[in-house]
Amino acid sequence: MAYTGDIAATPAGLGCFASWEESQTDNVVKSTMEDGTVKFRRRFTGIDRRVSASVRISKDDYPAFVSWYNVAQRQGSIPTYVKTPYGTSEVFQFMAPPVYSWVEVNVVEVSVNMYQGSNW
């Protein structure tokens, strides 16, 4: 099922994130039975994804990124399209405000934590 709510527009110049660390929520419950065997069952049928990602942008793109989060995403209250390292554009929602680190005079590294629900 595709996400049908409001989706923030992505800045035109923003490419994919340079670093991408992805994990899934553990949906399996393990119970030990009286005879010692272990029973497995799924809590949910969907897959929830969590991503920690970062990208380096120029100081000229910094205001557009800040505006993307604060204005277009309404400070993370609505999801947005994100270009993944494997070439797709998918809907994710920021879980917290981005962290901005100035690594050089003209370069900013932006780190984000994002979430994608199983029904998106």
N, CA, C and O atoms as CSV, one atom per row, in Angstrom:
chain,resi,resn,atom,element,x,y,z
A,1,MET,N,N,0.842,-1.173,0.000
A,1,MET,CA,C,0.000,0.000,0.000
A,1,MET,C,C,0.890,1.240,0.000
A,1,MET,O,O,1.781,1.350,0.842
A,2,ALA,N,N,0.678,2.140,-0.889
A,2,ALA,CA,C,1.475,3.353,-0.990
A,2,ALA,C,C,0.973,4.403,-0.002
A,2,ALA,O,O,-0.213,4.455,0.324
A,3,TYR,N,N,1.893,5.231,0.462
A,3,TYR,CA,C,1.547,6.327,1.360
A,3,TYR,C,C,0.711,7.346,0.601
A,3,TYR,O,O,1.065,7.716,-0.518
A,4,THR,N,N,-0.389,7.806,1.185
A,4,THR,CA,C,-1.301,8.704,0.475
A,4,THR,C,C,-1.447,10.065,1.137
A,4,THR,O,O,-2.227,10.890,0.658
A,5,GLY,N,N,-0.727,10.329,2.216
A,5,GLY,CA,C,-0.822,11.623,2.889
A,5,GLY,C,C,0.048,12.672,2.224
A,5,GLY,O,O,0.560,12.458,1.125
A,6,ASP,N,N,0.216,13.825,2.900
A,6,ASP,CA,C,1.085,14.882,2.393
A,6,ASP,C,C,2.516,14.387,2.316
A,6,ASP,O,O,2.989,13.682,3.207
A,7,ILE,N,N,3.209,14.764,1.233
A,7,ILE,CA,C,4.616,14.409,1.058
A,7,ILE,C,C,5.364,15.683,0.705
A,7,ILE,O,O,4.974,16.403,-0.214
A,8,ALA,N,N,6.444,15.963,1.438
A,8,ALA,CA,C,7.224,17.176,1.208
A,8,ALA,C,C,8.027,17.072,-0.081
A,8,ALA,O,O,8.524,16.002,-0.432
A,9,ALA,N,N,8.145,18.188,-0.775
A,9,ALA,CA,C,8.960,18.242,-1.992
A,9,ALA,C,C,10.435,18.215,-1.619
A,9,ALA,O,O,10.843,18.826,-0.631
A,10,THR,N,N,11.228,17.509,-2.405
A,10,THR,CA,C,12.665,17.390,-2.175
A,10,THR,C,C,13.398,18.478,-2.953
A,10,THR,O,O,13.016,18.768,-4.087
A,11,PRO,N,N,14.446,19.095,-2.380
A,11,PRO,CA,C,15.203,20.105,-3.128
A,11,PRO,C,C,15.767,19.525,-4.428
A,11,PRO,O,O,16.230,18.385,-4.457
A,12,ALA,N,N,15.724,20.307,-5.485
A,12,ALA,CA,C,16.127,19.838,-6.813
A,12,ALA,C,C,17.578,19.380,-6.865
A,12,ALA,O,O,17.879,18.399,-7.544
A,13,GLY,N,N,18.480,20.054,-6.174
A,13,GLY,CA,C,19.902,19.725,-6.277
A,13,GLY,C,C,20.381,18.611,-5.369
A,13,GLY,O,O,21.544,18.213,-5.445
A,14,LEU,N,N,19.511,18.099,-4.509
A,14,LEU,CA,C,19.946,17.089,-3.553
A,14,LEU,C,C,19.969,15.713,-4.203
A,14,LEU,O,O,18.947,15.227,-4.687
A,15,GLY,N,N,21.142,15.093,-4.211
A,15,GLY,CA,C,21.269,13.748,-4.754
A,15,GLY,C,C,20.985,12.716,-3.687
A,15,GLY,O,O,20.217,12.966,-2.758
A,16,CYS,N,N,21.602,11.559,-3.819
A,16,CYS,CA,C,21.392,10.508,-2.826
A,16,CYS,C,C,22.323,10.730,-1.634
A,16,CYS,O,O,23.306,11.465,-1.727
A,17,PHE,N,N,22.001,10.094,-0.531
A,17,PHE,CA,C,22.841,10.179,0.652
A,17,PHE,C,C,24.107,9.366,0.431
A,17,PHE,O,O,24.066,8.304,-0.189
A,18,ALA,N,N,25.242,9.866,0.938
A,18,ALA,CA,C,26.528,9.210,0.723
A,18,ALA,C,C,26.700,7.991,1.628
A,18,ALA,O,O,27.199,6.955,1.190
A,19,SER,N,N,26.290,8.115,2.877
A,19,SER,CA,C,26.339,6.953,3.773
A,19,SER,C,C,24.909,6.541,4.068
A,19,SER,O,O,24.019,7.385,4.171
A,20,TRP,N,N,24.693,5.245,4.201
A,20,TRP,CA,C,23.328,4.715,4.371
A,20,TRP,C,C,23.422,3.455,5.202
A,20,TRP,O,O,23.957,2.446,4.742
A,21,GLU,N,N,22.908,3.499,6.419
A,21,GLU,CA,C,22.889,2.331,7.297
A,21,GLU,C,C,21.434,2.012,7.603
A,21,GLU,O,O,20.732,2.816,8.217
A,22,GLU,N,N,20.984,0.843,7.176
A,22,GLU,CA,C,19.568,0.501,7.250
A,22,GLU,C,C,19.356,-0.735,8.113
A,22,GLU,O,O,20.167,-1.660,8.099
A,23,SER,N,N,18.253,-0.742,8.867
A,23,SER,CA,C,17.873,-1.915,9.655
A,23,SER,C,C,16.361,-2.052,9.630
A,23,SER,O,O,15.641,-1.103,9.320
A,24,GLN,N,N,15.897,-3.233,9.958
A,24,GLN,CA,C,14.469,-3.502,10.052
A,24,GLN,C,C,14.095,-3.702,11.510
A,24,GLN,O,O,14.920,-4.122,12.321
A,25,THR,N,N,12.851,-3.400,11.835
A,25,THR,CA,C,12.342,-3.672,13.168
A,25,THR,C,C,12.171,-5.173,13.312
A,25,THR,O,O,11.678,-5.841,12.403
A,26,ASP,N,N,12.582,-5.705,14.467
A,26,ASP,CA,C,12.453,-7.142,14.715
A,26,ASP,C,C,10.983,-7.480,14.935
A,26,ASP,O,O,10.379,-7.039,15.913
A,27,ASN,N,N,10.418,-8.253,14.037
A,27,ASN,CA,C,9.001,-8.611,14.100
A,27,ASN,C,C,8.744,-9.992,14.680
A,27,ASN,O,O,7.591,-10.419,14.738
A,28,VAL,N,N,9.772,-10.701,15.110
A,28,VAL,CA,C,9.624,-12.081,15.552
A,28,VAL,C,C,9.628,-12.165,17.075
A,28,VAL,O,O,10.499,-11.600,17.737
A,29,VAL,N,N,8.649,-12.875,17.618
A,29,VAL,CA,C,8.581,-13.155,19.051
A,29,VAL,C,C,9.007,-14.604,19.256
A,29,VAL,O,O,8.516,-15.505,18.576
A,30,LYS,N,N,9.919,-14.821,20.194
A,30,LYS,CA,C,10.400,-16.172,20.486
A,30,LYS,C,C,9.937,-16.571,21.887
A,30,LYS,O,O,10.164,-15.845,22.855
A,31,SER,N,N,9.292,-17.718,21.984
A,31,SER,CA,C,8.792,-18.217,23.268
A,31,SER,C,C,9.309,-19.627,23.484
A,31,SER,O,O,9.237,-20.464,22.584
A,32,THR,N,N,9.834,-19.895,24.680
A,32,THR,CA,C,10.294,-21.241,25.010
A,32,THR,C,C,9.134,-22.011,25.632
A,32,THR,O,O,8.544,-21.577,26.621
A,33,MET,N,N,8.820,-23.152,25.041
A,33,MET,CA,C,7.720,-23.962,25.518
A,33,MET,C,C,8.184,-24.808,26.712
A,33,MET,O,O,9.378,-24.861,27.005
A,34,GLU,N,N,7.244,-25.468,27.400
A,34,GLU,CA,C,7.568,-26.277,28.577
A,34,GLU,C,C,8.522,-27.421,28.250
A,34,GLU,O,O,9.350,-27.795,29.080
A,35,ASP,N,N,8.412,-27.980,27.042
A,35,ASP,CA,C,9.286,-29.099,26.689
A,35,ASP,C,C,10.652,-28.631,26.186
A,35,ASP,O,O,11.468,-29.458,25.780
A,36,GLY,N,N,10.919,-27.317,26.203
A,36,GLY,CA,C,12.220,-26.796,25.813
A,36,GLY,C,C,12.318,-26.328,24.369
A,36,GLY,O,O,13.286,-25.661,24.004
A,37,THR,N,N,11.341,-26.662,23.549
A,37,THR,CA,C,11.385,-26.190,22.164
A,37,THR,C,C,11.041,-24.702,22.116
A,37,THR,O,O,10.352,-24.171,22.987
A,38,VAL,N,N,11.533,-24.064,21.092
A,38,VAL,CA,C,11.290,-22.636,20.932
A,38,VAL,C,C,10.265,-22.425,19.819
A,38,VAL,O,O,10.393,-22.963,18.719
A,39,LYS,N,N,9.261,-21.640,20.130
A,39,LYS,CA,C,8.200,-21.326,19.168
A,39,LYS,C,C,8.442,-19.900,18.660
A,39,LYS,O,O,8.724,-18.991,19.441
A,40,PHE,N,N,8.328,-19.722,17.353
A,40,PHE,CA,C,8.507,-18.414,16.732
A,40,PHE,C,C,7.183,-17.970,16.115
A,40,PHE,O,O,6.445,-18.779,15.552
A,41,ARG,N,N,6.894,-16.678,16.227
A,41,ARG,CA,C,5.740,-16.120,15.522
A,41,ARG,C,C,6.035,-14.663,15.200
A,41,ARG,O,O,6.802,-13.990,15.888
A,42,ARG,N,N,5.400,-14.204,14.133
A,42,ARG,CA,C,5.587,-12.818,13.720
A,42,ARG,C,C,4.580,-11.918,14.412
A,42,ARG,O,O,3.401,-12.260,14.505
A,43,ARG,N,N,5.032,-10.776,14.894
A,43,ARG,CA,C,4.140,-9.778,15.489
A,43,ARG,C,C,3.334,-9.067,14.424
A,43,ARG,O,O,2.131,-8.850,14.569
A,44,PHE,N,N,4.028,-8.703,13.337
A,44,PHE,CA,C,3.412,-7.935,12.257
A,44,PHE,C,C,3.786,-8.591,10.939
A,44,PHE,O,O,4.785,-9.305,10.861
A,45,THR,N,N,3.004,-8.358,9.923
A,45,THR,CA,C,3.352,-8.890,8.608
A,45,THR,C,C,4.158,-7.894,7.792
A,45,THR,O,O,4.839,-8.293,6.848
A,46,GLY,N,N,4.101,-6.611,8.127
A,46,GLY,CA,C,4.837,-5.593,7.385
A,46,GLY,C,C,6.264,-5.453,7.854
A,46,GLY,O,O,6.659,-6.020,8.873
A,47,ILE,N,N,7.035,-4.690,7.100
A,47,ILE,CA,C,8.434,-4.444,7.430
A,47,ILE,C,C,8.627,-2.951,7.652
A,47,ILE,O,O,8.401,-2.147,6.747
A,48,ASP,N,N,9.044,-2.584,8.860
A,48,ASP,CA,C,9.372,-1.194,9.174
A,48,ASP,C,C,10.878,-1.024,9.031
A,48,ASP,O,O,11.648,-1.847,9.524
A,49,ARG,N,N,11.300,0.046,8.356
A,49,ARG,CA,C,12.719,0.285,8.093
A,49,ARG,C,C,13.191,1.532,8.820
A,49,ARG,O,O,12.473,2.529,8.901
A,50,ARG,N,N,14.402,1.464,9.347
A,50,ARG,CA,C,15.043,2.613,9.982
A,50,ARG,C,C,16.377,2.843,9.291
A,50,ARG,O,O,17.115,1.899,9.009
A,51,VAL,N,N,16.680,4.112,9.022
A,51,VAL,CA,C,17.886,4.460,8.283
A,51,VAL,C,C,18.627,5.580,9.001
A,51,VAL,O,O,18.031,6.566,9.435
A,52,SER,N,N,19.941,5.406,9.116
A,52,SER,CA,C,20.839,6.492,9.511
A,52,SER,C,C,21.645,6.820,8.267
A,52,SER,O,O,22.302,5.948,7.699
A,53,ALA,N,N,21.595,8.074,7.845
A,53,ALA,CA,C,22.258,8.447,6.597
A,53,ALA,C,C,22.938,9.799,6.758
A,53,ALA,O,O,22.599,10.583,7.645
A,54,SER,N,N,23.903,10.055,5.885
A,54,SER,CA,C,24.559,11.359,5.879
A,54,SER,C,C,24.930,11.728,4.454
A,54,SER,O,O,25.059,10.874,3.576
A,55,VAL,N,N,25.095,13.009,4.255
A,55,VAL,CA,C,25.490,13.534,2.951
A,55,VAL,C,C,26.299,14.806,3.186
A,55,VAL,O,O,26.046,15.548,4.135
A,56,ARG,N,N,27.260,15.047,2.323
A,56,ARG,CA,C,28.018,16.299,2.376
A,56,ARG,C,C,27.492,17.215,1.283
A,56,ARG,O,O,27.384,16.831,0.119
A,57,ILE,N,N,27.172,18.425,1.687
A,57,ILE,CA,C,26.645,19.409,0.745
A,57,ILE,C,C,27.489,20.682,0.826
A,57,ILE,O,O,28.205,20.904,1.803
A,58,SER,N,N,27.396,21.504,-0.201
A,58,SER,CA,C,28.134,22.765,-0.195
A,58,SER,C,C,27.410,23.780,0.684
A,58,SER,O,O,26.223,23.635,0.975
A,59,LYS,N,N,28.139,24.800,1.099
A,59,LYS,CA,C,27.513,25.837,1.931
A,59,LYS,C,C,26.376,26.532,1.193
A,59,LYS,O,O,25.453,27.053,1.818
A,60,ASP,N,N,26.441,26.540,-0.152
A,60,ASP,CA,C,25.369,27.159,-0.941
A,60,ASP,C,C,24.075,26.350,-0.880
A,60,ASP,O,O,22.988,26.917,-1.000
A,61,ASP,N,N,24.178,25.019,-0.693
A,61,ASP,CA,C,22.995,24.159,-0.601
A,61,ASP,C,C,22.454,24.052,0.829
A,61,ASP,O,O,21.361,23.528,1.043
A,62,TYR,N,N,23.219,24.547,1.806
A,62,TYR,CA,C,22.819,24.469,3.210
A,62,TYR,C,C,21.463,25.126,3.474
A,62,TYR,O,O,20.614,24.489,4.097
A,63,PRO,N,N,21.207,26.379,3.030
A,63,PRO,CA,C,19.885,26.983,3.292
A,63,PRO,C,C,18.724,26.180,2.698
A,63,PRO,O,O,17.653,26.103,3.299
A,64,ALA,N,N,18.934,25.584,1.525
A,64,ALA,CA,C,17.870,24.779,0.903
A,64,ALA,C,C,17.582,23.534,1.731
A,64,ALA,O,O,16.423,23.145,1.873
A,65,PHE,N,N,18.633,22.893,2.288
A,65,PHE,CA,C,18.426,21.703,3.113
A,65,PHE,C,C,17.680,22.068,4.397
A,65,PHE,O,O,16.744,21.372,4.793
A,66,VAL,N,N,18.094,23.159,5.046
A,66,VAL,CA,C,17.426,23.606,6.276
A,66,VAL,C,C,15.960,23.932,5.994
A,66,VAL,O,O,15.083,23.580,6.783
A,67,SER,N,N,15.695,24.596,4.882
A,67,SER,CA,C,14.317,24.914,4.507
A,67,SER,C,C,13.521,23.647,4.192
A,67,SER,O,O,12.340,23.553,4.525
A,68,TRP,N,N,14.168,22.680,3.555
A,68,TRP,CA,C,13.508,21.403,3.256
A,68,TRP,C,C,12.980,20.771,4.529
A,68,TRP,O,O,11.839,20.312,4.572
A,69,TYR,N,N,13.812,20.746,5.576
A,69,TYR,CA,C,13.373,20.152,6.845
A,69,TYR,C,C,12.345,21.038,7.558
A,69,TYR,O,O,11.279,20.562,7.950
A,70,ASN,N,N,12.664,22.323,7.724
A,70,ASN,CA,C,11.818,23.204,8.538
A,70,ASN,C,C,10.502,23.589,7.876
A,70,ASN,O,O,9.476,23.682,8.550
A,71,VAL,N,N,10.518,23.812,6.566
A,71,VAL,CA,C,9.326,24.296,5.876
A,71,VAL,C,C,8.608,23.164,5.152
A,71,VAL,O,O,7.444,22.882,5.439
A,72,ALA,N,N,9.301,22.506,4.204
A,72,ALA,CA,C,8.643,21.487,3.376
A,72,ALA,C,C,8.194,20.290,4.215
A,72,ALA,O,O,7.086,19.787,4.033
A,73,GLN,N,N,9.059,19.827,5.146
A,73,GLN,CA,C,8.702,18.671,5.979
A,73,GLN,C,C,7.991,19.074,7.268
A,73,GLN,O,O,7.641,18.226,8.089
A,74,ARG,N,N,7.783,20.376,7.432
A,74,ARG,CA,C,7.143,20.898,8.646
A,74,ARG,C,C,7.845,20.382,9.899
A,74,ARG,O,O,7.209,19.889,10.831
A,75,GLN,N,N,9.153,20.507,9.899
A,75,GLN,CA,C,10.047,20.072,10.982
A,75,GLN,C,C,9.891,18.588,11.281
A,75,GLN,O,O,9.876,18.169,12.438
A,76,GLY,N,N,9.776,17.806,10.221
A,76,GLY,CA,C,9.726,16.359,10.363
A,76,GLY,C,C,8.347,15.784,10.610
A,76,GLY,O,O,8.221,14.585,10.860
A,77,SER,N,N,7.313,16.599,10.549
A,77,SER,CA,C,5.967,16.084,10.844
A,77,SER,C,C,5.324,15.385,9.644
A,77,SER,O,O,4.348,14.654,9.817
A,78,ILE,N,N,5.847,15.591,8.434
A,78,ILE,CA,C,5.347,14.853,7.274
A,78,ILE,C,C,6.528,14.215,6.543
A,78,ILE,O,O,7.640,14.741,6.601
A,79,PRO,N,N,6.308,13.103,5.863
A,79,PRO,CA,C,7.402,12.424,5.155
A,79,PRO,C,C,7.801,13.151,3.873
A,79,PRO,O,O,7.140,14.092,3.436
A,80,THR,N,N,8.884,12.693,3.296
A,80,THR,CA,C,9.423,13.289,2.087
A,80,THR,C,C,10.056,12.210,1.216
A,80,THR,O,O,10.391,11.129,1.701
A,81,TYR,N,N,10.217,12.503,-0.048
A,81,TYR,CA,C,10.934,11.579,-0.923
A,81,TYR,C,C,12.430,11.704,-0.677
A,81,TYR,O,O,12.959,12.807,-0.540
A,82,VAL,N,N,13.103,10.562,-0.622
A,82,VAL,CA,C,14.540,10.509,-0.434
A,82,VAL,C,C,15.123,9.600,-1.505
A,82,VAL,O,O,14.599,8.516,-1.759
A,83,LYS,N,N,16.209,10.040,-2.132
A,83,LYS,CA,C,16.881,9.203,-3.120
A,83,LYS,C,C,17.839,8.267,-2.383
A,83,LYS,O,O,18.707,8.716,-1.634
A,84,THR,N,N,17.673,6.975,-2.601
A,84,THR,CA,C,18.487,5.968,-1.924
A,84,THR,C,C,19.774,5.700,-2.701
A,84,THR,O,O,19.857,6.030,-3.884
A,85,PRO,N,N,20.779,5.105,-2.054
A,85,PRO,CA,C,22.020,4.785,-2.755
A,85,PRO,C,C,21.835,3.742,-3.858
A,85,PRO,O,O,22.662,3.651,-4.766
A,86,TYR,N,N,20.762,2.960,-3.789
A,86,TYR,CA,C,20.536,1.944,-4.806
A,86,TYR,C,C,19.632,2.443,-5.934
A,86,TYR,O,O,19.126,1.651,-6.729
A,87,GLY,N,N,19.430,3.784,-5.997
A,87,GLY,CA,C,18.815,4.391,-7.167
A,87,GLY,C,C,17.320,4.628,-7.154
A,87,GLY,O,O,16.780,5.127,-8.141
A,88,THR,N,N,16.632,4.292,-6.082
A,88,THR,CA,C,15.187,4.520,-6.038
A,88,THR,C,C,14.877,5.805,-5.268
A,88,THR,O,O,15.711,6.306,-4.514
A,89,SER,N,N,13.692,6.319,-5.467
A,89,SER,CA,C,13.201,7.455,-4.698
A,89,SER,C,C,12.054,6.934,-3.839
A,89,SER,O,O,11.026,6.504,-4.363
A,90,GLU,N,N,12.231,6.973,-2.513
A,90,GLU,CA,C,11.262,6.371,-1.602
A,90,GLU,C,C,10.829,7.371,-0.537
A,90,GLU,O,O,11.527,8.347,-0.264
A,91,VAL,N,N,9.673,7.116,0.057
A,91,VAL,CA,C,9.123,7.990,1.089
A,91,VAL,C,C,9.675,7.586,2.453
A,91,VAL,O,O,9.562,6.432,2.866
A,92,PHE,N,N,10.274,8.555,3.145
A,92,PHE,CA,C,10.763,8.373,4.508
A,92,PHE,C,C,10.356,9.578,5.334
A,92,PHE,O,O,10.087,10.652,4.794
A,93,GLN,N,N,10.311,9.397,6.643
A,93,GLN,CA,C,10.031,10.499,7.556
A,93,GLN,C,C,11.213,10.661,8.498
A,93,GLN,O,O,11.697,9.682,9.066
A,94,PHE,N,N,11.678,11.892,8.665
A,94,PHE,CA,C,12.786,12.144,9.586
A,94,PHE,C,C,12.310,11.896,11.014
A,94,PHE,O,O,11.223,12.332,11.392
A,95,MET,N,N,13.114,11.204,11.800
A,95,MET,CA,C,12.753,10.881,13.177
A,95,MET,C,C,13.184,11.966,14.160
A,95,MET,O,O,12.659,12.044,15.270
A,96,ALA,N,N,14.130,12.794,13.759
A,96,ALA,CA,C,14.663,13.868,14.601
A,96,ALA,C,C,15.233,14.935,13.677
A,96,ALA,O,O,15.437,14.679,12.490
A,97,PRO,N,N,15.487,16.109,14.198
A,97,PRO,CA,C,16.099,17.133,13.353
A,97,PRO,C,C,17.467,16.682,12.832
A,97,PRO,O,O,18.173,15.934,13.509
A,98,PRO,N,N,17.839,17.132,11.638
A,98,PRO,CA,C,19.166,16.796,11.106
A,98,PRO,C,C,20.267,17.381,11.980
A,98,PRO,O,O,20.058,18.373,12.679
A,99,VAL,N,N,21.443,16.758,11.935
A,99,VAL,CA,C,22.625,17.269,12.627
A,99,VAL,C,C,23.561,17.806,11.559
A,99,VAL,O,O,23.922,17.090,10.624
A,100,TYR,N,N,23.956,19.075,11.697
A,100,TYR,CA,C,24.815,19.731,10.721
A,100,TYR,C,C,26.216,19.869,11.293
A,100,TYR,O,O,26.395,20.434,12.372
A,101,SER,N,N,27.221,19.353,10.570
A,101,SER,CA,C,28.621,19.448,10.989
A,101,SER,C,C,29.417,20.115,9.868
A,101,SER,O,O,29.468,19.612,8.746
A,102,TRP,N,N,30.027,21.235,10.181
A,102,TRP,CA,C,30.846,21.932,9.182
A,102,TRP,C,C,32.211,21.265,9.156
A,102,TRP,O,O,33.001,21.428,10.086
A,103,VAL,N,N,32.492,20.515,8.096
A,103,VAL,CA,C,33.751,19.766,7.998
A,103,VAL,C,C,34.850,20.570,7.309
A,103,VAL,O,O,36.036,20.316,7.515
A,104,GLU,N,N,34.455,21.523,6.507
A,104,GLU,CA,C,35.376,22.466,5.867
A,104,GLU,C,C,34.661,23.797,5.780
A,104,GLU,O,O,33.484,23.902,6.125
A,105,VAL,N,N,35.366,24.804,5.324
A,105,VAL,CA,C,34.766,26.140,5.237
A,105,VAL,C,C,33.531,26.136,4.343
A,105,VAL,O,O,32.548,26.811,4.648
A,106,ASN,N,N,33.567,25.390,3.252
A,106,ASN,CA,C,32.471,25.404,2.287
A,106,ASN,C,C,31.676,24.111,2.245
A,106,ASN,O,O,30.848,23.935,1.352
A,107,VAL,N,N,31.904,23.189,3.195
A,107,VAL,CA,C,31.260,21.870,3.154
A,107,VAL,C,C,30.580,21.560,4.479
A,107,VAL,O,O,31.170,21.702,5.550
A,108,VAL,N,N,29.323,21.132,4.381
A,108,VAL,CA,C,28.540,20.750,5.563
A,108,VAL,C,C,28.172,19.279,5.439
A,108,VAL,O,O,27.693,18.845,4.391
A,109,GLU,N,N,28.396,18.503,6.509
A,109,GLU,CA,C,27.919,17.120,6.537
A,109,GLU,C,C,26.607,17.101,7.314
A,109,GLU,O,O,26.534,17.576,8.447
A,110,VAL,N,N,25.581,16.550,6.690
A,110,VAL,CA,C,24.260,16.484,7.299
A,110,VAL,C,C,23.959,15.027,7.634
A,110,VAL,O,O,24.010,14.166,6.756
A,111,SER,N,N,23.646,14.745,8.893
A,111,SER,CA,C,23.302,13.390,9.339
A,111,SER,C,C,21.837,13.362,9.749
A,111,SER,O,O,21.359,14.256,10.448
A,112,VAL,N,N,21.123,12.315,9.303
A,112,VAL,CA,C,19.700,12.199,9.608
A,112,VAL,C,C,19.356,10.770,10.025
A,112,VAL,O,O,20.045,9.816,9.665
A,113,ASN,N,N,18.290,10.651,10.782
A,113,ASN,CA,C,17.687,9.356,11.110
A,113,ASN,C,C,16.279,9.381,10.547
A,113,ASN,O,O,15.507,10.303,10.809
A,114,MET,N,N,15.951,8.349,9.764
A,114,MET,CA,C,14.660,8.313,9.079
A,114,MET,C,C,13.946,6.992,9.350
A,114,MET,O,O,14.549,6.013,9.790
A,115,TYR,N,N,12.657,6.997,9.076
A,115,TYR,CA,C,11.793,5.849,9.315
A,115,TYR,C,C,10.878,5.670,8.106
A,115,TYR,O,O,10.419,6.646,7.513
A,116,GLN,N,N,10.622,4.428,7.754
A,116,GLN,CA,C,9.628,4.122,6.723
A,116,GLN,C,C,8.700,3.045,7.256
A,116,GLN,O,O,9.141,1.955,7.621
A,117,GLY,N,N,7.421,3.353,7.298
A,117,GLY,CA,C,6.438,2.398,7.797
A,117,GLY,C,C,6.137,1.307,6.790
A,117,GLY,O,O,6.351,1.489,5.591
A,118,SER,N,N,5.650,0.190,7.259
A,118,SER,CA,C,5.371,-0.955,6.376
A,118,SER,C,C,4.222,-0.677,5.419
A,118,SER,O,O,4.106,-1.347,4.393
A,119,ASN,N,N,3.377,0.288,5.726
A,119,ASN,CA,C,2.245,0.577,4.841
A,119,ASN,C,C,2.557,1.697,3.853
A,119,ASN,O,O,1.643,2.206,3.204
A,120,TRP,N,N,3.818,2.095,3.721
A,120,TRP,CA,C,4.200,3.161,2.800
A,120,TRP,C,C,4.648,2.532,1.527
A,120,TRP,O,O,5.023,3.235,0.589
